[in-house]
Amino acid sequence: MTKLTKNQKLTQEKLEAGKLYTLTEAAGLVKEITKTRFDASVDIDVRLGVDPRKSNQMVRGVVSLPHGTGKETRVLVLCTPDMEEEAREAGADHVGLEDYVEKIKGGWTDIDVIITMPSVMGKIGQLGRILGPRGLMPNPKSGTVTMEIGKAVKEVKQGKIDFKVDKYGIVHASIGKVSFEPQKIVENAKEFISTIIKLKPASAKGTYMRTIFMSSTMSAGIKIDPKGIEE
């Protein structure tokens, strides 16, 4: 019989098998059962009643978390020279065009988000094979292809994230850090979940919000009652 670790025993003591928790309860519990030496991320996984293989059931969107993600987001802005100063003033970590296109071709992807403008997408399109699999390809739907460069950079830095349902029908996102106060975790989670609800495809049949789990980087998942997300 496999011997349980100290943390596994703690989790068993704190989590009741089969119980559905409210967001408030889950936010408190995820802090209690996380014993990492680093400030772990708090994650939400939502399984939806959609078929991602059908284009009319694809769920994708953006959300601005009221308390941010707690993570320092590294932003690269690929733009023409006249927009570089605006990008830097807004807080972009890297700004340029041709030089960064070449760096990316060489394998450099040490960034979290790329923001660009419509007029230079032709140059960035050739990077699709590198950026696409890493989720870094700019997209107008996520607000990362825009003429409002400064505004886009500030939003990303303040906690704007984009999300997309995967092939299993699950939407996953990091919504904060374990060091956050429980109420901040709850408010971020509510904003994320309510945004997904608003994006329910008209063609989706049956139960839309099937399961919701909250966890940290190293913790077990805490199952949340979809009907009680306002609690």
C-alpha positions in Angstrom: 0.0 0.0 0.0 1.4 3.4 -1.0 2.3 5.6 2.0 0.6 9.0 1.9 2.8 12.1 2.1 2.2 14.7 4.8 0.5 17.0 2.2 -1.7 14.2 0.9 -2.9 13.4 4.4 -3.6 17.1 5.0 -5.7 17.2 1.8 -7.6 14.1 2.8 -8.4 15.7 6.2 -9.5 19.0 4.6 -11.5 17.8 1.6 -14.7 15.8 2.0 -15.0 13.1 -0.7 -17.8 13.8 -3.2 -18.7 17.2 -1.7 -19.4 20.2 -3.9 -17.9 23.4 -2.5 -18.9 27.1 -3.0 -16.3 29.4 -4.5 -15.7 31.0 -1.1 -15.1 27.6 0.6 -12.8 26.6 -2.3 -10.7 29.8 -2.1 -10.1 29.2 1.6 -9.3 25.5 1.2 -6.9 26.0 -1.7 -4.8 28.2 0.5 -4.9 25.6 3.4 -3.9 22.6 1.3 -1.1 24.3 -0.6 2.3 23.9 1.1 4.7 24.8 -1.6 7.8 27.0 -0.9 6.9 29.2 -3.8 3.8 31.3 -4.4 1.8 28.8 -6.4 -0.8 29.9 -9.0 -4.5 29.3 -8.4 -6.1 27.6 -11.4 -9.7 27.1 -12.6 -10.8 24.3 -14.9 -14.3 24.4 -16.3 -15.7 21.5 -18.3 -18.3 22.7 -20.7 -21.1 20.8 -22.5 -19.9 21.8 -25.9 -18.3 19.9 -28.9 -15.1 21.9 -29.7 -14.9 20.1 -33.1 -17.9 22.1 -34.2 -17.1 25.7 -35.1 -20.4 27.0 -33.8 -19.6 25.5 -30.4 -16.1 27.0 -29.9 -15.8 29.0 -26.7 -13.1 31.6 -26.8 -12.8 35.0 -25.2 -10.9 37.5 -23.0 -11.5 38.6 -19.4 -9.9 41.3 -17.3 -9.5 39.9 -13.8 -10.3 42.6 -11.2 -7.2 41.7 -9.1 -4.9 40.5 -11.9 -3.1 37.2 -12.1 -0.3 38.0 -9.6 2.1 37.0 -12.4 4.5 39.4 -14.1 3.4 39.1 -17.8 6.2 39.6 -20.3 4.9 41.6 -23.3 6.5 41.9 -26.7 5.1 44.6 -29.0 5.9 44.2 -32.7 5.1 47.5 -34.3 6.3 50.3 -36.6 8.8 52.8 -35.3 6.1 55.5 -34.8 4.4 53.3 -32.2 7.4 52.2 -30.2 7.4 55.1 -27.7 3.7 54.5 -26.9 4.4 50.8 -26.3 7.4 51.5 -24.0 5.5 54.1 -22.0 2.6 51.6 -21.5 5.0 49.1 -19.9 6.0 46.7 -22.8 9.1 44.6 -21.9 10.3 44.3 -25.5 9.5 46.6 -28.5 10.6 46.4 -32.1 9.9 44.5 -35.3 12.4 43.2 -37.8 15.0 42.3 -35.1 12.4 40.4 -33.0 11.0 38.6 -36.0 14.5 37.3 -36.7 15.0 36.4 -33.0 11.7 34.4 -33.0 12.7 32.6 -36.2 15.9 31.6 -34.4 13.7 30.0 -31.6 13.4 32.9 -29.1 10.0 32.9 -27.3 10.9 34.1 -23.8 7.6 36.1 -23.6 4.0 35.6 -22.5 2.0 37.8 -24.9 2.7 39.4 -28.3 0.8 42.6 -29.2 1.0 44.0 -32.7 -0.9 46.1 -35.3 -2.8 45.1 -38.4 -0.3 46.6 -40.8 2.5 44.3 -39.8 0.6 41.0 -39.5 2.0 40.0 -42.9 5.5 39.8 -41.3 4.2 38.0 -38.3 2.2 35.4 -40.3 5.4 33.7 -41.3 6.0 32.9 -37.6 2.8 30.9 -37.2 4.5 27.6 -36.9 6.6 28.8 -34.0 4.1 31.0 -32.2 0.9 29.0 -32.8 1.8 25.9 -30.8 2.9 28.1 -27.9 -0.3 30.1 -27.9 1.6 33.3 -28.7 0.1 34.2 -32.1 -1.6 37.6 -32.0 -5.3 37.6 -32.7 -7.8 40.4 -33.2 -10.4 38.5 -31.1 -8.2 38.6 -28.1 -7.3 42.2 -28.6 -3.6 41.6 -29.4 -3.9 42.9 -33.0 -4.9 46.6 -32.6 -4.0 50.2 -33.3 -4.5 51.0 -29.6 -1.1 49.6 -28.7 -0.7 51.4 -25.4 -4.2 50.5 -24.1 -3.6 46.8 -25.1 -0.3 46.7 -23.2 -1.8 48.2 -20.1 -4.7 45.8 -20.1 -2.5 42.8 -20.3 -0.2 44.1 -17.6 -3.2 44.7 -15.3 -4.6 41.1 -15.6 -6.3 40.7 -19.0 -6.1 37.1 -20.1 -7.5 35.2 -23.1 -8.9 31.7 -23.0 -10.1 29.0 -25.3 -11.9 25.7 -24.8 -9.6 22.7 -25.6 -10.4 19.6 -27.6 -11.7 17.9 -24.4 -14.2 20.7 -23.8 -12.3 22.2 -20.9 -11.4 25.9 -20.4 -8.4 26.4 -18.1 -6.9 29.6 -16.7 -4.7 30.8 -13.8 -6.7 33.4 -11.9 -4.3 34.4 -9.1 -1.8 33.3 -6.6 -2.1 31.4 -3.3 -0.9 34.5 -1.5 -4.0 36.4 -2.6 -6.7 37.0 0.0 -9.5 34.5 -0.4 -12.0 37.2 -1.4 -9.7 38.3 -4.3 -9.5 34.7 -5.5 -13.3 34.5 -5.3 -13.8 37.8 -7.3 -11.4 36.8 -10.0 -13.0 33.4 -10.3 -16.5 34.9 -10.5 -15.4 37.2 -13.3 -13.8 34.4 -15.2 -16.8 32.0 -14.9 -19.4 34.7 -15.6 -17.5 35.6 -18.8 -17.7 31.9 -19.9 -21.4 31.8 -19.2 -22.0 34.9 -21.4 -20.2 33.1 -24.2 -22.5 30.0 -24.2 -23.1 29.0 -27.9 -26.7 29.0 -29.0 -26.1 25.5 -30.5 -24.9 24.0 -27.2 -27.4 21.5 -25.8 -27.9 20.1 -22.3 -25.9 21.2 -19.3 -23.4 24.0 -20.2 -21.4 24.3 -17.0 -20.7 20.6 -16.2 -17.8 20.7 -13.7 -15.7 23.4 -12.1 -12.4 22.6 -10.2 -10.1 25.0 -8.4 -6.6 23.9 -7.6 -3.1 25.4 -7.1 0.0 24.4 -9.0 0.7 21.5 -6.6 -2.6 20.8 -4.9 -5.5 18.4 -5.5 -8.6 19.8 -7.3 -11.5 21.2 -5.2 -14.8 20.5 -6.9 -17.1 23.5 -7.0 -20.9 23.5 -7.3 -21.7 25.2 -10.6 -25.1 26.2 -9.2 -23.5 27.9 -6.3 -20.9 30.1 -8.0 -22.6 33.3 -6.7 -22.0 32.2 -3.1 
